[in-house]
Amino acid sequence: MKEQEYDALLYIETVGDQKGFNSSAHYHRYEPTPYAALEDLVQQYELKSTDRLVDFGCGKGRVSFYIHHFQKAMVTGVEMNEGFYQEAMENKERYVEQHTKSKDDIHFHCGLAQEYPIHPEDNRFYFFNPFSMPIFMKVIHNILLSVEASSREVELILYYATEEYTYFLEYQTAFELKEEVRLKDLYEKNPYEKFLIYNLNI
């Protein structure tokens, strides 16, 4: 399906990139994960209804709604831009009208990623290069502190991951690369067109 067709299916509006730039260079411009990429992800990577996914830099909530609709996991989108947060909340209203049982399974948090209070049951974390390395390192640190306080298996899902992100995870944390989900038709032309799944077993 085309981007607009998926939005229509989910009763949301997420098509279009951010115009202009953020006031801080630490936060990257909003660009939603392509639906075609999410198709490949859910075909090869399983999320269960008992999982709790956090999408850092969620924008208008595309990943949250897609994952909830197709894999039934609980989702939380974290977004610092108040305008995008409001659009995500409006999308939630429309989505919930069609999925009445989902109201308590989808949440959005307006604030900085590094200040998001990790819930003791959050166990899957999604990143599409939303911010600079110092913030990424702080968020990972917060996740690790949460695991220390409440032991559980957690996984990171990185789309179009930078070499900085992967180097940090592999050489400075206990996360290990579990699998790659390469996007068909795109990976051969661009090796960044993949999802990397990092696992932390406790």
The 8 nearest C-alpha neighbors of each residue, nearest first, counted from 0:
[[1, 4, 5, 2, 35, 3, 34, 38],
 [0, 2, 4, 3, 5, 34, 35, 6],
 [1, 3, 5, 4, 34, 6, 0, 14],
 [4, 2, 6, 5, 1, 7, 14, 0],
 [5, 3, 7, 1, 6, 2, 0, 8],
 [4, 6, 8, 7, 2, 3, 9, 1],
 [5, 7, 3, 11, 9, 4, 8, 12],
 [6, 8, 10, 4, 5, 9, 3, 11],
 [9, 7, 5, 6, 10, 4, 11, 3],
 [8, 10, 6, 7, 11, 5, 94, 64],
 [11, 9, 7, 94, 8, 93, 6, 12],
 [10, 12, 90, 6, 9, 7, 13, 94],
 [13, 11, 6, 14, 90, 10, 59, 7],
 [12, 14, 59, 61, 11, 15, 6, 31],
 [13, 15, 12, 2, 3, 16, 31, 6],
 [16, 14, 13, 17, 30, 31, 18, 12],
 [17, 15, 30, 29, 18, 31, 14, 28],
 [18, 16, 29, 28, 19, 30, 15, 20],
 [17, 19, 16, 20, 28, 29, 15, 21],
 [20, 18, 17, 21, 28, 22, 16, 29],
 [19, 21, 28, 22, 18, 17, 27, 23],
 [22, 20, 23, 26, 28, 24, 27, 19],
 [21, 23, 20, 24, 26, 25, 19, 27],
 [24, 22, 25, 21, 26, 20, 27, 130],
 [23, 25, 26, 22, 21, 27, 131, 130],
 [24, 26, 131, 23, 130, 27, 134, 132],
 [27, 25, 130, 24, 23, 129, 131, 21],
 [26, 28, 130, 129, 29, 25, 24, 21],
 [29, 27, 17, 20, 30, 21, 26, 129],
 [28, 30, 17, 16, 58, 27, 31, 129],
 [29, 31, 16, 28, 17, 32, 15, 58],
 [32, 30, 33, 29, 61, 16, 58, 13],
 [31, 33, 34, 30, 36, 62, 37, 127],
 [34, 32, 36, 35, 31, 37, 2, 30],
 [33, 35, 37, 36, 38, 2, 32, 5],
 [36, 34, 38, 33, 37, 39, 0, 2],
 [37, 35, 39, 33, 34, 38, 40, 182],
 [36, 38, 40, 34, 39, 35, 41, 33],
 [39, 37, 35, 36, 40, 41, 34, 42],
 [40, 38, 42, 36, 37, 41, 182, 43],
 [39, 41, 37, 43, 42, 38, 44, 36],
 [42, 40, 44, 43, 38, 39, 37, 45],
 [43, 41, 39, 40, 44, 38, 45, 37],
 [44, 42, 40, 41, 39, 45, 180, 38],
 [45, 43, 41, 40, 42, 46, 180, 39],
 [46, 44, 41, 47, 43, 70, 42, 40],
 [45, 47, 70, 72, 50, 44, 48, 71],
 [48, 46, 49, 50, 72, 70, 45, 71],
 [47, 49, 72, 71, 50, 73, 70, 46],
 [48, 50, 47, 72, 51, 73, 46, 71],
 [51, 49, 47, 72, 48, 73, 52, 46],
 [52, 50, 73, 121, 74, 122, 72, 123],
 [51, 53, 123, 74, 124, 73, 75, 121],
 [52, 54, 75, 124, 76, 74, 125, 123],
 [55, 53, 125, 76, 57, 124, 77, 75],
 [56, 54, 77, 57, 126, 125, 53, 76],
 [55, 57, 78, 129, 77, 58, 54, 76],
 [56, 58, 76, 60, 54, 55, 78, 77],
 [59, 57, 83, 60, 56, 78, 29, 84],
 [60, 58, 87, 83, 86, 13, 61, 57],
 [59, 61, 57, 87, 63, 58, 62, 64],
 [62, 60, 64, 63, 59, 65, 13, 31],
 [63, 61, 65, 64, 60, 66, 32, 57],
 [64, 62, 60, 66, 61, 65, 74, 67],
 [63, 65, 67, 61, 66, 62, 68, 60],
 [64, 66, 62, 68, 67, 63, 69, 61],
 [67, 65, 70, 69, 63, 68, 64, 62],
 [66, 68, 71, 64, 72, 70, 65, 69],
 [69, 67, 65, 66, 71, 64, 70, 9],
 [68, 70, 66, 67, 71, 65, 41, 64],
 [69, 71, 66, 67, 72, 46, 68, 47],
 [72, 70, 67, 48, 68, 69, 73, 66],
 [73, 71, 48, 67, 50, 70, 47, 51],
 [72, 74, 51, 104, 105, 52, 50, 67],
 [75, 73, 52, 105, 51, 63, 53, 72],
 [76, 74, 106, 53, 107, 105, 52, 54],
 [75, 77, 107, 54, 57, 53, 108, 55],
 [78, 76, 108, 55, 56, 57, 107, 54],
 [77, 79, 56, 109, 57, 80, 110, 58],
 [78, 80, 110, 111, 109, 81, 77, 56],
 [81, 79, 83, 82, 78, 84, 109, 58],
 [82, 80, 84, 83, 85, 79, 109, 78],
 [81, 83, 85, 84, 80, 86, 87, 79],
 [84, 82, 86, 58, 59, 85, 80, 81],
 [85, 83, 81, 87, 82, 86, 78, 80],
 [86, 84, 88, 82, 87, 83, 81, 89],
 [85, 87, 83, 89, 88, 84, 59, 90],
 [88, 86, 59, 90, 84, 60, 85, 89],
 [87, 89, 91, 85, 90, 86, 84, 92],
 [90, 88, 86, 92, 91, 87, 85, 93],
 [91, 89, 11, 87, 93, 88, 92, 94],
 [90, 92, 88, 94, 89, 93, 95, 87],
 [93, 91, 89, 95, 90, 94, 96, 88],
 [92, 94, 90, 96, 91, 95, 10, 89],
 [93, 95, 91, 96, 97, 10, 92, 90],
 [96, 94, 98, 99, 97, 92, 93, 102],
 [95, 97, 93, 94, 98, 99, 92, 91],
 [96, 98, 95, 94, 99, 93, 10, 9],
 [99, 97, 95, 100, 101, 96, 94, 102],
 [98, 100, 95, 101, 96, 97, 102, 94],
 [101, 99, 98, 102, 95, 103, 104, 97],
 [100, 102, 104, 99, 103, 98, 95, 105],
 [103, 101, 104, 95, 100, 105, 99, 98],
 [102, 104, 101, 105, 106, 100, 73, 99],
 [103, 105, 73, 101, 102, 74, 106, 72],
 [106, 104, 74, 103, 75, 102, 73, 101],
 [107, 105, 75, 74, 76, 104, 108, 103],
 [106, 108, 76, 75, 77, 109, 105, 88],
 [109, 107, 77, 76, 110, 78, 106, 75],
 [110, 108, 78, 79, 77, 84, 107, 81],
 [109, 111, 79, 78, 108, 112, 77, 115],
 [110, 112, 79, 114, 113, 115, 78, 109],
 [111, 113, 115, 114, 55, 110, 77, 138],
 [112, 114, 138, 111, 115, 137, 134, 141],
 [115, 113, 111, 112, 116, 110, 138, 141],
 [114, 116, 112, 113, 117, 111, 110, 77],
 [117, 115, 118, 114, 141, 113, 112, 145],
 [116, 118, 115, 119, 145, 121, 142, 141],
 [117, 119, 121, 120, 116, 145, 122, 115],
 [120, 118, 121, 149, 117, 145, 146, 148],
 [119, 121, 118, 122, 51, 50, 151, 149],
 [122, 120, 51, 118, 119, 123, 52, 117],
 [121, 123, 153, 51, 120, 154, 50, 52],
 [124, 122, 52, 154, 153, 155, 51, 121],
 [125, 123, 53, 155, 52, 156, 54, 154],
 [124, 126, 54, 156, 157, 155, 53, 55],
 [127, 125, 157, 128, 55, 156, 158, 54],
 [126, 128, 158, 129, 157, 159, 125, 160],
 [129, 127, 126, 130, 160, 159, 161, 158],
 [128, 130, 56, 27, 127, 26, 126, 55],
 [129, 131, 26, 27, 25, 128, 134, 135],
 [132, 130, 25, 134, 133, 135, 26, 129],
 [131, 133, 135, 134, 136, 130, 164, 163],
 [134, 132, 136, 135, 131, 137, 25, 130],
 [133, 135, 137, 136, 132, 131, 138, 113],
 [136, 134, 132, 138, 137, 133, 139, 131],
 [137, 135, 139, 133, 134, 138, 132, 140],
 [136, 138, 140, 134, 135, 139, 113, 141],
 [137, 139, 113, 141, 135, 140, 136, 134],
 [140, 138, 142, 136, 141, 137, 135, 143],
 [139, 141, 137, 143, 138, 142, 136, 144],
 [142, 140, 138, 144, 139, 143, 145, 137],
 [141, 143, 139, 145, 140, 144, 146, 138],
 [142, 144, 146, 140, 145, 141, 139, 147],
 [145, 143, 147, 141, 146, 142, 140, 148],
 [144, 146, 142, 148, 143, 147, 149, 141],
 [147, 145, 150, 149, 143, 148, 144, 151],
 [148, 146, 144, 145, 149, 150, 143, 151],
 [147, 149, 145, 146, 150, 144, 119, 143],
 [150, 148, 146, 147, 119, 145, 151, 120],
 [149, 151, 146, 147, 148, 201, 152, 145],
 [152, 150, 146, 201, 153, 149, 122, 200],
 [151, 153, 200, 199, 201, 122, 154, 150],
 [154, 152, 122, 199, 123, 198, 151, 155],
 [155, 153, 198, 123, 197, 199, 122, 124],
 [154, 156, 124, 197, 196, 123, 125, 157],
 [155, 157, 125, 196, 195, 124, 126, 194],
 [158, 156, 126, 195, 194, 160, 127, 125],
 [157, 159, 194, 127, 160, 193, 126, 195],
 [160, 158, 191, 192, 193, 127, 157, 161],
 [161, 159, 158, 157, 128, 164, 162, 191],
 [162, 160, 163, 164, 165, 159, 128, 191],
 [161, 163, 165, 164, 166, 160, 167, 191],
 [164, 162, 166, 161, 165, 167, 132, 160],
 [163, 165, 161, 167, 162, 166, 168, 160],
 [164, 166, 168, 162, 167, 163, 169, 161],
 [167, 165, 163, 169, 168, 164, 162, 170],
 [166, 168, 171, 164, 165, 170, 169, 163],
 [169, 167, 165, 172, 166, 171, 170, 174],
 [168, 170, 166, 167, 171, 165, 172, 175],
 [171, 169, 167, 168, 166, 172, 173, 165],
 [170, 172, 167, 168, 169, 173, 166, 174],
 [173, 171, 168, 174, 170, 169, 167, 175],
 [172, 174, 175, 199, 171, 169, 168, 170],
 [175, 173, 199, 198, 172, 197, 168, 169],
 [176, 174, 197, 198, 177, 169, 173, 199],
 [175, 177, 197, 178, 196, 198, 174, 195],
 [178, 176, 197, 196, 198, 175, 179, 195],
 [179, 177, 196, 176, 195, 180, 197, 194],
 [180, 178, 195, 194, 181, 196, 193, 177],
 [179, 181, 194, 193, 182, 195, 40, 178],
 [182, 180, 193, 186, 179, 183, 194, 192],
 [183, 181, 186, 193, 185, 192, 39, 36],
 [182, 184, 185, 181, 186, 39, 187, 36],
 [183, 185, 186, 182, 187, 188, 181, 192],
 [186, 184, 183, 188, 182, 187, 189, 192],
 [185, 187, 189, 192, 190, 188, 182, 181],
 [188, 186, 185, 189, 190, 184, 183, 192],
 [187, 189, 186, 185, 190, 184, 192, 191],
 [188, 190, 186, 191, 187, 192, 185, 193],
 [191, 189, 186, 192, 187, 188, 193, 185],
 [192, 190, 159, 189, 193, 160, 186, 161],
 [193, 191, 186, 190, 159, 189, 182, 185],
 [192, 194, 181, 180, 182, 191, 159, 158],
 [193, 195, 158, 180, 157, 179, 181, 196],
 [196, 194, 179, 157, 156, 178, 197, 193],
 [195, 197, 156, 178, 177, 155, 176, 179],
 [198, 196, 176, 155, 175, 177, 154, 174],
 [197, 199, 154, 175, 174, 177, 153, 200],
 [198, 200, 174, 153, 152, 154, 201, 173],
 [201, 199, 152, 198, 153, 151, 174, 173],
 [200, 152, 151, 199, 150, 146, 153, 147]]
